[in-house]
Amino acid sequence: MSAKTRGNTDGCLKAVMKALEKYGQQHPKASIEGYRQNSVSLRIRIVDPDFSRLSRADRHEEVWRLLEPLPEEIQSQVSTILLLTPEEQKKSFANLEFDDPIPSKL
């Protein structure tokens, strides 16, 4: 499992990434990445071959289960969670935006 942040790392982003460590421990092939887009928005991406056996709804349920214990003020800042297989990552427009985000005006 690899987990990394980029750009400005604050307490909220650190808390989200810490909560996702459990996912990474259970899914060693997963890549977990996050960054702060602006003062009110965190973006998270998990690329995991294990997602191929799950529907998109089941993927979100599994990941949000780990984020639910976080305070509401932190949860509410998670604006994007991309949960992709490596194959989906190659074709996803949202993934392109994650890699090369349009600058925020906030």
Secondary structure, DSSP 8 states (H G I E B T S, - for coil): -EEEEES---HHHHHHHHHHHHHHHH-TT-EEEEEEEETTEEEEEEE-GGGGGS-HHHHHHHHHHHHTTS-HHHHTTEEEEEEE-HHHHHH-HHHHHHHS------
